[in-house]
Amino acid sequence: MGRMSEELPAYAERVLDAAERIPPGRVMTYGDVAEWIAEGGPRQVGRVMALYGGAVPWWRVVRADGVPLPGSERRALEHYRAEATPLRTTAAGEPRLDMRRARWDGDSGEGGDGDRDGERDEAHT
């Protein structure tokens, strides 16, 4: 994994491993990750990501409302666009993750509800 496991708490290691498993173009919420590893909750996952998430694809672990991480919006949006992560535009013209299409269910396959046949949504910003 490239991280120094002996320096991380076991829970943090499980959270970061889950983040690394999320496929490009997909996301999981903080609560999804907690449910997937069957431990903790959204706040605990958020804390791990805040402290240790820089070495993993942090932009794939998100808030349930699809709002990019405050303070890191620009960097996150660059990653989402590069990975063709489904986005939508709010009425106010702000980009948001299209959670219905971008959310990954944790299966070994792509998972999620939306189609992932390579077509980009016109709402990408």
Buried (B, 14 or more C-beta within 10 A) or exposed (E): EEBEEEEBEEBBBBBBBBBBBBBEBBBBBBBBBBBBBEBBEBEBBBBBBEEBBEBBBBBBBBBEEBBBBEEEEEEBBEBBBEBBBBBBBEEEEEBBBBBEBBBBEBEEEEBBEBEBEEEEBEEBE
